[in-house]
Amino acid sequence: MAELVQNLGSFVPDNLIVDGSIPVLTKAVKLDAGQGILQRGTVLGKITKAIGEIVGPDTAKGTISEVALGKAAKLGTYTLTCITATDTGESVPAVFKVVDPDGIRLDDATADEEYVGPINFTIKEGTGFDVGDEFSIPVIAGSGQYKIVNSANADGSQDADCILADDVNTTTSIVAVAYTSGHFNRKALIFGGDDTADMHEAKLRELGIFLSDKL
């Protein structure tokens, strides 16, 4: 979306905008649906990553579930290849080699155990896996929509990007205006989870968004 540059004179200092010492610029952003009413001053992050369509062996052998992005997930395909077959007689689960999109081997994954890493998942045994059975988990570009920033997220929205300019109802996805630079009151900002201004101030400063206290 094209950035909308506003004249300094069009922004009156208020509880959110401290003054015009730094150019106040805005852009149009599409908000992710289902966030309820987001208030002016909400700090937004952009959804840049998502899990794509997973491909695996015959589901009778077993399945993969609880697939989610980790903080360090890379764009591209993660490949899980069975290197130790299921031994149903000895109740020994299958073991999978995990390789990231750059060909780097990560920690192996054991069936029926939660795997936590750049991607998270659990492989569930069925009739049992054979050596060479493979799952492919693609990490694709996200929707590019925006939601309230939260450092607990892993889809890109854990990083601050801009500040919502007006109250918005996100019952459906909607285009809104957000500030991309300026001088703002840190006490008027709204974050997701347990996040605070201190946690995101360095990133905001890189973007041209500066914070200070205003009574």
HUGI-V138162 format. One record per residue. N is the residue number from 0. OMEGA is omega in degrees with one decimal (999 if undefined). Layout:
# HUGI-V138162
n;omega
N;OMEGA
N;OMEGA
This chain:
# HUGI-V138162
n;omega
0;-177.9
1;178.7
2;-179.7
3;-177.9
4;-178.3
5;174.3
6;180.0
7;-176.0
8;-177.8
9;179.1
10;179.8
11;177.0
12;179.7
13;-179.0
14;-180.0
15;-179.9
16;-175.9
17;-179.4
18;-179.1
19;-178.4
20;177.7
21;-178.8
22;178.7
23;-179.7
24;179.1
25;172.0
26;174.4
27;178.6
28;175.6
29;-175.8
30;175.8
31;-176.9
32;171.9
33;179.8
34;-177.3
35;178.9
36;175.6
37;-175.4
38;172.4
39;-178.4
40;176.5
41;177.5
42;-173.7
43;171.0
44;-176.5
45;178.1
46;-175.0
47;-176.6
48;177.4
49;174.6
50;178.5
51;-177.8
52;-176.3
53;178.1
54;-179.4
55;179.6
56;177.2
57;-175.8
58;176.4
59;179.3
60;-178.3
61;-176.5
62;175.6
63;-175.9
64;177.5
65;-179.2
66;-177.6
67;177.2
68;167.1
69;-177.0
70;-175.3
71;-178.4
72;177.7
73;171.3
74;-177.5
75;-173.7
76;171.6
77;-177.3
78;179.3
79;-176.0
80;-179.5
81;178.9
82;173.8
83;-176.0
84;174.3
85;173.6
86;-175.9
87;-179.7
88;-179.1
89;-178.7
90;177.4
91;-178.1
92;177.4
93;175.7
94;-177.7
95;170.3
96;-179.3
97;-178.5
98;-177.3
99;-176.5
100;179.4
101;179.6
102;-179.4
103;179.8
104;178.7
105;176.1
106;177.6
107;178.3
108;178.0
109;-179.6
110;179.3
111;173.6
112;178.8
113;176.8
114;-179.6
115;-179.5
116;175.4
117;166.7
118;-179.2
119;-178.7
120;170.0
121;175.3
122;-178.3
123;178.0
124;170.4
125;175.0
126;178.2
127;-177.9
128;174.8
129;175.3
130;-179.6
131;174.9
132;-169.3
133;168.8
134;173.4
135;-179.1
136;179.5
137;169.7
138;-173.2
139;176.3
140;-179.9
141;-175.2
142;-175.3
143;177.1
144;-173.9
145;173.2
146;-176.8
147;-176.9
148;179.4
149;-176.0
150;177.8
151;-179.5
152;179.0
153;-176.1
154;-178.0
155;-177.7
156;172.5
157;-179.2
158;179.9
159;-178.5
160;-175.2
161;-176.6
162;-179.0
163;-174.2
164;-176.2
165;172.4
166;-177.2
167;174.4
168;-175.8
169;174.7
170;170.5
171;177.1
172;-173.6
173;177.3
174;-179.0
175;178.7
176;179.1
177;177.3
178;178.6
179;174.4
180;179.6
181;-178.3
182;-169.0
183;178.6
184;-176.9
185;-178.0
186;-179.4
187;-178.2
188;-178.3
189;-177.9
190;176.7
191;177.5
192;178.6
193;-176.1
194;178.8
195;177.5
196;-179.1
197;-177.1
198;-174.4
199;-173.0
200;-178.3
201;179.8
202;179.1
203;179.9
204;177.0
205;-177.7
206;-176.9
207;177.3
208;-175.7
209;-175.9
210;170.8
211;178.1
212;176.1
213;-178.1
214;999
